Amino acid sequence: MDKNVNILFNNFLNTFLKIFYACFPIRKKTHHKISKPWVTTGIKISCANVTYRISNNPTFKSHYKNYCKILSSVIITAKKMYFDKLLLKSTNKPSTTWNIVKTLTNSGITSSNIVEMNVHNNLTSNPFTIANAFNSYFSSVAESLKSKNYLDMNSTNNNDPLSYLRQNFNHIISPIRFNNTSTHEVDQIINSLKCKDLCGYDEVSTRILKNSAPYISSPLMYIFNKILSTGIFPDRLKFS
């Protein structure tokens, strides 16, 4: 039964991705990075025309100071207009605002790689040893907390969580039952997603999902009902 649910979803996703990759082939595109996009051609020409920096002529010095003052004002105005335009066109203003703050404060991507780590009182730079140390800690942290017996039981010395639940919830709890979904419900959920170009490991964005909703609602409905009836979740949906 486990194989049936996984096979169903794998067949659906493979077919969907095959059509998706055929319609949207990967193409390499070179981008010319512009460090200061608000610097227009006119500003570049004006900067190139800044001369008379070294001169004892008071007239030239006065002209140079006024020219630089006007040019600085123009650059500040152009910069402000550029960022104002970004905010006006943005569909996610908080994210755009933070990107602008990072640009203005020169906050680039900082590296957070672990160079070395103390594992069992030994410094090591081996990435496999460091990864295994993290894995061992987080896989055993639940058992470590359980062994400490941090639950303070006033009525009994038994700190077993199941015993606590049985004592406080002694009435019969009705079983949980799930109703089958429908294509209408699947279509509603897909259309309620925010239209973004961000994607997961499969490279499919919510924008593509919303446009594909009329064609995938029916097979998804069948797969979801199969998941509810069997209680098995497809392996490929467990990826993050």
C-alpha positions in Angstrom: 0.0 0.0 0.0 2.9 2.3 0.8 4.3 1.7 -2.7 0.9 2.5 -4.3 0.7 6.0 -2.7 4.3 6.7 -3.6 4.0 5.4 -7.1 0.8 7.5 -7.6 2.5 10.7 -6.5 5.8 9.9 -8.3 3.9 9.4 -11.6 2.0 12.6 -11.2 5.0 14.7 -10.2 7.3 13.2 -12.9 4.7 13.9 -15.6 4.1 17.4 -14.3 7.8 18.2 -14.2 8.4 16.7 -17.6 5.8 19.1 -19.1 7.2 22.0 -16.9 10.8 21.5 -18.0 9.7 21.2 -21.6 7.9 24.5 -21.5 10.5 26.3 -19.4 13.9 25.0 -20.4 16.9 26.2 -18.4 18.9 28.8 -20.2 22.1 30.5 -19.1 21.8 34.2 -19.0 24.7 36.6 -18.3 23.9 39.6 -16.1 26.0 42.7 -16.1 26.0 43.8 -12.4 25.4 47.4 -11.9 26.7 48.5 -8.5 24.9 51.8 -8.6 21.9 51.6 -11.0 20.8 55.1 -10.1 23.9 56.6 -11.7 22.5 57.6 -15.1 24.5 58.4 -18.3 24.1 62.1 -17.6 25.5 61.8 -14.1 28.5 59.8 -15.5 29.2 62.6 -18.0 28.9 65.2 -15.3 31.3 63.3 -13.1 33.7 63.0 -16.0 33.6 66.8 -16.5 34.7 67.5 -12.9 38.0 69.3 -13.4 40.1 72.0 -11.8 40.7 70.1 -8.6 44.2 71.3 -8.5 44.2 75.0 -9.2 45.1 78.2 -7.3 42.6 80.3 -9.3 39.9 81.4 -6.8 37.3 81.5 -9.7 38.0 77.9 -10.7 37.9 76.8 -7.0 34.5 78.5 -6.5 33.2 77.0 -9.8 34.5 73.5 -8.7 32.8 73.7 -5.3 29.5 74.8 -6.7 29.6 72.2 -9.5 30.4 69.4 -6.9 27.6 70.7 -4.7 25.0 70.6 -7.5 26.3 67.2 -8.7 26.0 65.7 -5.2 22.4 67.0 -5.0 21.5 65.5 -8.3 23.0 62.1 -7.3 21.1 62.1 -4.0 17.9 63.0 -5.9 18.5 60.3 -8.5 19.2 57.7 -5.8 16.0 58.6 -3.9 13.9 58.4 -7.1 15.4 55.0 -7.9 14.5 53.5 -4.5 11.0 55.2 -4.6 10.4 53.5 -7.9 11.5 50.1 -6.6 9.0 50.5 -3.7 6.1 51.6 -6.0 6.6 48.6 -8.3 7.2 46.1 -5.5 4.5 43.6 -4.6 6.3 42.7 -1.3 7.2 46.1 0.2 8.7 44.8 3.5 11.1 42.5 1.6 12.0 45.3 -0.8 12.6 47.7 2.1 15.0 45.3 3.8 16.8 44.8 0.5 17.2 48.6 0.1 18.5 48.8 3.7 21.1 46.1 3.0 22.1 47.9 -0.2 22.6 51.2 1.6 24.4 49.7 4.6 26.6 47.5 2.3 25.4 44.4 4.2 26.4 41.6 1.9 26.0 37.9 2.5 28.3 36.9 5.3 29.8 33.5 5.5 28.9 31.4 8.5 30.9 28.3 7.8 32.3 26.4 10.7 36.1 26.2 10.4 36.6 24.0 13.4 34.7 22.6 16.4 35.4 21.1 19.8 34.1 17.5 19.6 34.7 15.5 22.8 37.5 17.9 23.9 39.2 17.5 20.5 39.4 20.4 18.0 38.5 19.1 14.5 38.0 20.7 11.1 36.7 17.5 9.4 33.2 18.4 8.1 32.0 14.8 8.4 33.0 14.6 12.1 31.3 18.0 12.8 28.1 16.9 11.0 28.1 13.6 12.9 28.5 15.4 16.2 25.5 17.6 15.4 23.5 14.6 14.3 24.3 12.6 17.4 23.4 15.5 19.7 20.0 16.3 18.1 19.0 12.6 17.7 19.7 11.9 21.4 18.4 15.2 22.9 14.9 13.8 23.5 16.2 10.8 25.4 18.5 13.0 27.4 15.6 15.2 28.5 13.5 12.2 29.3 16.2 10.7 31.5 16.3 14.0 33.6 12.7 13.4 34.7 11.9 17.1 34.6 8.2 16.6 35.0 7.3 17.3 38.7 4.3 15.0 39.5 2.7 15.9 42.9 0.3 13.0 43.0 2.7 10.2 42.0 6.3 9.5 41.6 5.8 8.1 38.1 7.0 10.6 35.6 5.9 8.6 32.5 4.1 11.1 30.2 1.6 8.4 29.1 0.6 7.7 32.8 0.1 11.5 33.2 -2.2 11.6 30.2 -4.2 8.5 31.4 -4.7 10.1 34.8 -5.9 13.5 33.5 -7.8 12.3 30.4 -9.6 9.2 31.6 -12.7 9.7 29.4 -12.9 8.1 26.0 -11.7 10.3 23.1 -13.5 9.8 19.9 -11.3 8.8 16.9 -10.4 11.4 14.3 -12.0 10.9 11.0 -11.1 12.7 7.8 -13.6 13.4 5.0 -12.5 13.0 1.5 -11.5 16.2 -0.3 -12.9 17.4 -3.6 -11.5 19.1 -6.7 -13.3 22.3 -5.7 -11.5 22.3 -2.3 -8.1 21.6 -3.9 -8.7 24.3 -6.4 -9.6 26.8 -3.6 -6.5 26.0 -1.6 -4.2 26.4 -4.7 -5.8 29.7 -5.6 -5.5 30.9 -2.0 -1.7 30.7 -2.2 0.3 33.9 -2.7 1.4 34.4 -6.2 5.2 34.3 -5.9 8.1 33.2 -8.1 9.9 31.5 -5.2 10.1 27.7 -5.5 11.2 24.6 -3.7 13.5 21.7 -4.7 11.3 20.9 -7.7 11.7 24.5 -9.1 7.9 25.0 -9.4 6.6 28.3 -8.1 3.2 29.1 -6.7 2.6 31.2 -9.8 2.9 28.1 -12.0 0.8 26.1 -9.6 -2.0 28.6 -9.8 -1.9 28.7 -13.6 -1.9 24.9 -13.6 -4.8 24.4 -11.1 -7.5 23.6 -13.7 -5.4 20.7 -15.0 -3.9 19.2 -11.8 -6.8 19.6 -9.3 -8.4 16.3 -10.3 -5.3 14.0 -10.0 -4.2 15.8 -6.8 -7.7 15.2 -5.3 -7.4 11.5 -6.0 -3.9 11.3 -4.5 -4.9 13.3 -1.4 -7.9 11.0 -0.8 -5.6 8.0 -1.1 -3.3 9.6 1.5 -6.2 10.1 3.9 -7.6 6.6 3.4 -4.2 4.8 3.8 -2.5 7.2 6.3 0.6 7.2 4.2 2.4 10.3 3.2 4.4 10.3 -0.1 8.2 10.3 0.5 8.8 13.1 -2.0 6.5 15.5 -0.1 8.7 15.1 3.0 11.5 17.0 1.3 12.1 20.6 2.5 
